[in-house]
Each structure stands twice: as C-alpha cells, then as structure tokens.
C-alpha cells in the first residue's frame, strides 16, 4: 500500500485486492460530481434500485448537491478508481439523533462488483468516521440486497425490518479490522478537509 499522486495532483492510496489487481482510493472533493455520475452510469437498473431504494434514471442536481456536500467530518466520501476510471464510492453522513451515529452507503459499478472494492471503501469511510467520534453505523437496505447484507453482517451489524426495508445497526469497532493504512487514510481525509488535495 502506498500513497502517490494520480488524477492530476490529487493523492491516492493504492490498495491490493484479493485477485492480485489493485484499486486507488481517495476522498471525494467538495462539489466534485463527475465521478459520481460515471459510477451511477456504470450501475445496472437493479444496482441503482438496491442503492437508492427507488427506480431512478439519473442523479438530479439536488441529489448531486447533497452527495457532493462533503466536509470530511460530518459527511465524508471515498472514491475507488481502476485504470483511472471511478468505479465505486462509499460515504458516511452523521445523523442528528442521540449517540454518535452515521449512516453509511456504498456503491460499485457492476463490472467491478465482487472484487472486494466495497469492503475497502467501507473500511476507509469507517476509519474517518471513527477519527471524528462516530461509534455506531446505520444503513437502510432493500431486503433482497444480499451483497450489502453480507458486507454489513461481516462487521457485526444487526438487522430489523421496518416498513418493508431492512435497517442495519452496528457498533463500530474503535479500530476496524482492515488492511488499510489508517494514518494514510486519515491524512488523505484531513488534506481534503483542509482543501489541500
């Protein structure tokens, strides 16, 4: 694992995957929408439904504004790149409810699913969330979203049905089990927070 400049002057973290190939991860910059559009376009209708819990054909300007309003404290997102193309994003948004809780989401383009990219992205987001005092993870899933259920079950999430959806809750370990270099991930997020990426 190494940090190096790529995609212009933006530093990225290079991470090896189980299949021997690599992926680059970096924080999403505030207002940066193009990678999100590319990832959305690489998702099938079913993948979009599983992620957004609705049948949507495009990301509206208001959705993009909300998704790119990152500050890397209350709302942080990490992108994954393969061959210089964005292929996934994971984020957390701190919830305004008792306890240090954040909602987590993750999406990966169809052609890159099943390679462990979602787990790497979720780990990066969890490291930053922990760094900012988040101690509980929350997620809302379609009941038939088996990959996300497995991913969240792997970190100890408990599930309950509410109004036809599956709600996941998990205490976040203080130090998530991951192969990622925690200090490098936090350094990237802090640089993005400071606007020096």
N, C-alpha and C positions, 0 to 999 in steps of 0.2 A: 504494500500500500504506500502510495506516495502522493504528495501534493505538488501539482505543477500547473503552469498557465496553459490554458487552452480556451477556445472560443473567444478569441480576442485576448484581452488582459485578465479575464475572469479566472481566478484559481479554481482548480477542481481537485477532487480526491479520486485517485484511480483505485478501483477495488476489483479483486479477482472473484469470479463466480465459480460455482461448483463444476461447471462444464469446461473450465480452463480458460474461458474467454473473460474479458474484463468489461467493466462499466465505469463511467465517470460520473461523479455526483457533485453537485454544487447547490448553493442556496438560490432560490428564485429571487430576482431583484424586484423591488417595489415598482409596480406599473408594467412589468415585463409580461406581455400577454402572448407573444408569438409562439413560444414553446408550448404553452397550454393549448393553443389552437391546434398545433401539429399533433400533440398527443391525443386530443379529442378526435381528430380526423383519422387517427390510426386505430381507433376503437370501433368494434362492430356495434350494431344496434343493440345487441344483447349486453355487451360490456358497458355501453353507455347507460342502459337501464339499470344494471346492477350497481353502477357507481352513483348515479344521480337519482335513483328510485323514481324515474319518470322517463317517458319516451321523448327525448329531445334530439333535434336535428342539428342544432348549433348552439354555441355559447353566446348568449345575449351580451350586449355591452354592460348591463348592470351586473350580470354574473361575473364577467371578466374583471370588472372593477372590484368586486368583492374578493375574488380569488387572487388578485394581484396586490391587494392592500396589506402586504406583509410588513411587519416591523421587527420580526425575529425575536420577539419577546412574548407577546400575546398571540401572535399569528406568524407562524413560520412554515416555509415550504422548501423542500429539496427536490431538485430535478435529477433525472438519470439520463445519460447520453450513451449511445452505442454508435460507433462510427460517425461521430459528430452530429448525430440526429437525436432530438429529445424523444425518449421512449417511456418515461414514467414520471410521476410526481406524487409525493406524499406530503401531507400537511397536518399541523395541529392548530386549533383555534381554542384559546382559553374560554371556558364557559362562565357566564355570570350566574353562578349558583354556589351554594356553600361548598367549601372544600376546594383545594387546588386541582380542578378537573379541566381536561381539554378534550375536545372531540378530534378524533384522528380519521383521516381518509387517505386512500391510496388508489392510484390507477396506473395501469401499464398497458401499452398498446398490445393488440392481440398477438402480433408476430413475435413478441418478446416475453410473453407470459410463460410461466413455468420454469424460469431460469433462476429464480431467487432475487430478482430485482426488487419486487415489492417488499421483501423482508429487509434488504439493505436500506431502502428508502425509509421504511418504518423505523428501523434502528436509528438512522440519522435524525429523524424527527424526534424520536424519544429521547435521544441524548440531549438535544437542545431544550426540549420541554423540561427534562429533569434539571438541567442547568438553571432554568428560570423558575424552579419551585413547583412544577406540576407533579403531582403524586398519583393521580388517577386518570386512566384513559377511558374514554367513552366512544362508542361508534354505533351507528344505525345502519342495519343491513337488510336487504331483501332476504327472506328465509332461505331461498334457493341459491344464495351466493356462497357456494361451498368453498372456493379458494380463500375468501376473506374469513370465513368461519374457521377454517383450519389455521390460517395465519394468526388470528386472534386467540384461538384456543391454545396455540403453542406458547403464548405468553401468559397463560392463566386466566383468560377472560371467562366470565360467567355470562350466560345468555338468558334473556327472558323475552317472551312475546308480548307486544303491546300494539294494539290496533293493526294487526296484520304485519307488523315489522318486527325484526329481531334487534333488541337492544343489547349491546355488549358493554360490560364494565369490567375493568381490571385495575388492581393496584399496580402501579408501575414500579418495578424494582429500582432502587436508587442507582444501581449500575446495571443497565440492561446487558444481558448476555449477547455479545456481538463480537465480530472480528474487526469492526471499525475502530480506528484510532480516535478515541473520544476527544482528545485535546485538539486533533486536526479538524474534527467536525465542528467543535465549539469555536475554534479560531476562524473557520470559514463563515459561520453564522455571525460572529462578532464583527468581522470585516464587512459583511453585508449590512448589519445594523448600523455601523459607523459610516456606511456609504463609501467605503474604500475599495470595494471589489472592482 
